[in-house]
Amino acid sequence: MTLPAGTRRRRATIYDVARAAGVSHQTVTRVLRGFEGIRPETRERVQAALGELGYRPNMAARSLATNRSRRICALVYELLQVGPSKTIQGASDAAREAGYVIDVITVDPTDDDAVQRAFDVMREEDLAGILAFAPMDLLSERIAWADFSVPVLMETQTDLDAAAHHTSVSEQGLTQVVDHLVALGHEAFFHVSGPLTWWASRNRLEAYKNALARHGLASHGSIEGSWTPESGYRAGHDLPLDTGVTAVVAANDQMALGVLRALSERGLRLPEDMSVTGFDDIPESAYFQPPLTTVRLDYARQGRAFMNRMLTLLGAGEVDDATPARAELVVRSSVAAPRREPIVGL
């Protein structure tokens, strides 16, 4: 049936589905809940009617009927960066497909009052569970001490020494970066880390050192940044060129951007005099000058995997995509074979 222009189609109910399938509404409910004992031909008719009518369960009604909340709170610190925003999007997609919704609360972990207010709000809400995207020690410690009456999962990136079943994405990515640079002939490396109060920063620093050690190499030093291009820019100006460094491995793309700018200002040719790599593969990385060699992560898949762990805790059944995302090296023109003559006068 074609509706008049501008008219919204009424949302189908289980009674509509029952009429279309020629069954009772109780039978439709049993099919939706996955009950056994329904004849295959009856189940097929109901499923066909569900698809034809575009039926979607009313989650508010389901919550009232089962006395179970369908809301999950996501406590986050940073949403402006590409990685966190895509991770939250992946988690939100997985929740929606399972019939749940996400409430996002952002909080500055250095603000005691803000953290307490966020915790108070979460305790007052009817939540099924809490996902804590807690990349910093301070926030993860506070969450660990908080007294919540619902399941809480903290998405602190897996430490290398705890990766019992899957190699961490930091180790995967930094191993590929170092292997590629060593294959080009590099032996003298320098690292620009993220803030070391962040789990990801420490994991990437440790992964970088481990990757070098596998080649019998040691780092020529590191500078702690703050994930920003500005901190990478300062690191690039402070980089000790007289040590013979030929490759800079930055812990994210934004800091690598700052490093590229600083080294260019110091008169280096890139990548002829210095190779630079990043991590994350943000959309702008392919348009840096020169285009950045980096590590691509599927953050949306990580978010899905994290949400799926929560859904399993909530009894939503075993779900797909439980395997952590893989890291993939993306080679562009910010790396080259190392120079053979020392840099002087810079």
C-alpha positions in Angstrom: 0.0 0.0 0.0 1.3 3.4 -0.9 0.9 6.1 1.8 0.1 9.7 0.9 3.2 12.0 0.7 4.3 13.2 4.1 2.4 10.5 6.0 4.4 8.3 8.4 3.7 4.6 8.4 2.4 3.4 11.7 4.8 1.2 13.6 3.9 -2.5 13.2 2.8 -4.3 16.4 2.9 -8.0 17.3 -0.9 -8.0 16.6 -0.2 -6.9 13.0 2.3 -9.6 12.6 -0.1 -12.2 14.1 -2.8 -11.2 11.6 -0.4 -11.3 8.7 1.0 -14.7 9.7 -2.4 -16.2 10.7 -1.4 -17.0 14.2 -2.0 -15.7 17.7 0.0 -12.8 19.2 1.2 -15.3 21.8 2.8 -17.4 19.1 4.5 -14.3 17.7 5.9 -13.5 21.2 7.2 -17.0 21.5 9.0 -16.8 18.2 10.5 -13.4 19.2 11.8 -14.9 22.4 13.3 -17.9 20.7 11.1 -20.5 22.4 11.3 -24.1 21.2 8.3 -26.3 20.3 7.0 -24.1 17.5 6.3 -25.9 14.2 8.9 -24.9 11.5 6.2 -23.8 9.0 4.6 -21.6 11.7 8.0 -20.1 12.6 8.7 -19.4 9.0 5.3 -17.6 8.5 5.9 -15.5 11.5 9.5 -14.6 10.5 8.3 -13.7 7.0 5.6 -11.4 8.4 8.1 -9.8 10.8 10.3 -9.0 7.8 7.5 -7.8 5.5 6.1 -5.5 8.1 9.5 -4.3 9.3 8.6 -5.1 12.9 10.9 -3.8 15.6 10.4 -4.7 19.3 9.3 -1.9 21.6 12.2 -1.8 24.0 10.5 0.4 26.6 7.6 -2.1 26.8 10.0 -5.0 26.9 11.9 -3.4 29.8 8.6 -2.9 31.8 7.5 -6.4 31.1 10.8 -8.0 32.1 11.7 -5.5 34.8 15.2 -5.3 33.1 16.8 -2.1 31.9 18.0 -1.8 28.3 20.3 1.1 28.9 24.1 1.0 29.3 26.1 3.9 30.4 29.4 4.7 28.6 31.7 6.7 30.8 34.3 8.4 28.6 37.1 11.0 28.9 37.8 12.1 25.4 35.5 12.1 22.4 37.2 14.6 20.1 40.0 12.2 19.0 39.3 9.8 16.1 40.0 6.6 18.1 37.7 7.2 21.1 34.8 8.5 18.9 35.0 5.5 16.6 35.3 3.1 19.5 32.1 4.5 21.1 30.3 4.3 17.7 31.2 0.7 17.4 30.0 0.0 20.9 26.8 1.9 20.3 26.1 0.0 17.0 26.5 -3.4 18.8 24.3 -2.3 21.7 21.5 -1.1 19.3 21.6 -4.4 17.4 21.1 -6.2 20.6 18.2 -4.0 21.7 20.1 -1.8 24.1 20.9 1.9 24.0 24.0 3.8 25.2 24.0 6.9 27.4 27.3 8.7 27.1 28.7 10.6 30.0 32.0 12.5 29.5 34.1 13.4 32.5 37.5 14.9 33.3 39.3 12.5 35.6 41.4 15.3 37.1 38.2 17.0 38.3 37.1 15.4 41.6 33.8 17.1 41.7 33.0 16.2 38.1 33.8 12.6 38.7 31.7 12.4 41.8 28.7 14.1 40.0 29.0 11.6 37.1 29.0 8.7 39.6 26.0 10.1 41.4 24.1 10.4 38.1 24.9 6.8 37.1 23.7 5.5 40.5 20.4 7.3 40.1 19.7 6.0 36.7 18.1 2.7 35.8 21.1 1.1 34.1 21.8 -2.4 33.0 25.6 -1.9 33.1 28.5 0.6 32.8 31.2 0.7 30.2 34.2 2.7 31.4 36.4 3.9 28.6 39.2 4.6 31.1 42.5 5.2 29.4 44.1 7.0 32.4 45.3 5.6 35.7 43.4 8.2 37.7 40.0 7.4 36.2 40.4 3.6 36.2 41.4 3.8 39.9 38.3 5.8 40.8 36.0 3.5 38.9 37.6 0.5 40.6 36.8 2.0 44.0 33.3 3.1 43.1 30.4 1.1 44.5 28.0 0.3 41.6 25.2 -2.2 41.8 25.4 -3.2 38.1 28.2 -4.8 36.0 31.1 -2.5 35.2 33.7 -3.1 32.5 36.8 -1.0 32.1 38.2 -0.7 28.6 41.8 -0.2 29.6 44.0 -1.4 26.7 45.4 -4.9 27.4 48.8 -4.7 29.0 51.4 -6.7 27.0 52.1 -9.0 30.0 48.3 -9.8 30.2 47.8 -10.6 26.6 47.4 -14.3 27.2 45.2 -15.1 24.2 45.7 -12.3 21.7 48.7 -10.1 21.0 47.9 -6.5 21.9 47.3 -4.1 19.0 50.2 -2.0 20.3 52.6 -4.9 20.0 51.2 -5.9 16.6 51.4 -2.4 15.2 54.8 -1.4 16.6 56.4 -4.7 15.6 55.3 -4.1 12.0 56.6 -0.5 12.1 60.0 -1.5 13.5 60.3 -4.6 11.2 59.7 -2.4 8.2 62.2 0.3 9.2 64.9 -2.3 10.0 64.3 -3.9 6.6 65.0 -0.5 5.1 68.3 -0.4 7.0 67.5 1.7 10.1 69.3 0.9 13.3 69.1 4.2 15.3 65.5 4.9 16.6 63.9 7.5 18.8 60.4 7.4 20.3 57.8 10.2 21.0 55.4 8.7 23.5 52.0 9.8 24.6 51.4 10.8 28.3 52.6 8.0 30.4 49.6 8.2 32.7 47.7 6.6 29.8 47.7 2.8 29.4 48.0 3.1 25.7 51.1 5.2 25.9 52.9 2.7 28.2 51.8 -0.2 26.1 53.1 1.4 22.9 56.4 2.4 24.5 56.9 -1.1 25.8 55.9 -2.6 22.4 58.4 -0.3 20.7 61.2 -1.4 23.0 60.3 -5.1 22.6 60.2 -4.8 18.8 63.7 -3.2 18.8 65.0 -5.9 21.2 64.0 -8.6 18.8 66.4 -7.1 16.3 69.1 -6.7 18.9 68.6 -2.9 19.0 68.0 -0.4 21.7 66.2 2.9 21.6 68.3 6.1 21.3 65.8 7.8 23.7 62.3 9.0 24.0 60.3 12.2 24.8 56.9 12.2 26.5 54.3 14.0 24.5 50.6 14.7 25.1 49.0 13.2 22.0 48.9 16.7 20.4 50.7 18.1 17.3 52.1 20.8 19.6 53.9 18.2 21.8 55.2 16.4 18.8 56.5 19.7 17.4 58.4 20.4 20.6 59.8 16.9 20.6 60.9 17.4 17.0 62.8 20.5 18.0 64.4 18.8 21.0 65.3 15.6 19.1 69.1 15.0 19.6 70.3 14.8 16.0 73.9 14.3 17.0 73.1 10.8 18.3 72.8 9.5 14.7 69.0 8.9 14.9 67.5 8.1 11.5 64.0 7.1 12.4 61.4 8.6 14.8 58.5 6.4 15.9 55.6 8.5 17.3 52.8 7.0 19.4 50.1 8.7 17.4 49.6 10.5 14.1 49.0 14.0 15.6 52.4 14.0 17.3 54.0 12.7 14.2 52.5 15.7 12.3 54.3 18.0 14.8 57.5 16.1 14.5 57.4 16.4 10.7 56.9 20.2 10.9 59.7 20.7 13.4 62.3 18.6 11.6 61.5 20.4 8.4 62.1 23.7 10.1 65.4 22.4 11.3 66.4 21.9 7.7 66.0 18.1 7.4 64.8 16.5 4.2 62.0 14.1 4.8 62.3 11.2 4.5 65.8 11.3 3.0 67.4 12.6 6.3 64.8 11.2 8.8 62.0 8.7 8.6 58.9 9.4 10.7 56.0 7.0 11.6 52.7 7.4 13.4 50.0 5.3 14.9 46.1 5.3 14.4 45.9 6.2 10.7 43.6 9.3 11.2 41.9 10.5 8.0 44.4 13.4 7.5 47.5 11.1 7.7 47.5 10.4 3.9 47.7 14.2 3.3 50.6 15.1 5.6 53.7 16.4 3.9 55.1 13.8 3.3 52.2 11.4 3.6 52.6 9.5 6.9 53.5 5.8 7.3 51.3 4.7 10.2 49.4 1.8 11.9 45.7 1.4 11.1 43.4 0.2 13.8 39.7 -0.8 13.5 38.5 1.1 16.5 34.8 0.4 15.6 35.5 -3.3 15.9 37.3 -2.7 19.3 34.2 -0.9 20.5 32.0 -3.8 19.3 34.1 -6.4 21.0 34.0 -4.4 24.3 30.2 -4.0 24.1 29.9 -7.7 23.3 31.7 -8.6 26.5 29.1 -6.5 28.4 26.2 -8.1 26.6 27.5 -11.5 27.5 27.6 -10.4 31.1 24.0 -9.2 30.9 22.9 -12.6 29.6 22.2 -11.4 26.0 23.9 -14.6 24.8 27.2 -15.2 23.1 27.8 -12.6 20.4 30.1 -12.3 17.4 33.1 -10.1 16.9 34.7 -11.1 20.2 38.2 -11.2 18.6 40.1 -8.0 19.1 40.9 -5.8 16.1 44.1 -6.3 14.3 46.7 -3.7 13.6 47.7 -3.1 9.9 50.9 -1.2 8.8 50.1 1.5 6.1 53.3 2.4 4.3 53.4 5.9 2.7 56.3 8.2 1.8 57.4 9.4 5.2 59.9 6.6 5.5 62.9 5.7 3.3 66.3 4.0 3.6 68.5 5.8 6.1 71.1 8.4 5.1 74.7 7.2 5.1 76.3 10.5 6.1 75.9 12.1 9.6 73.8 15.3 10.0 76.0 18.2 10.8 75.4 21.9 11.5 71.7 21.5 12.6 
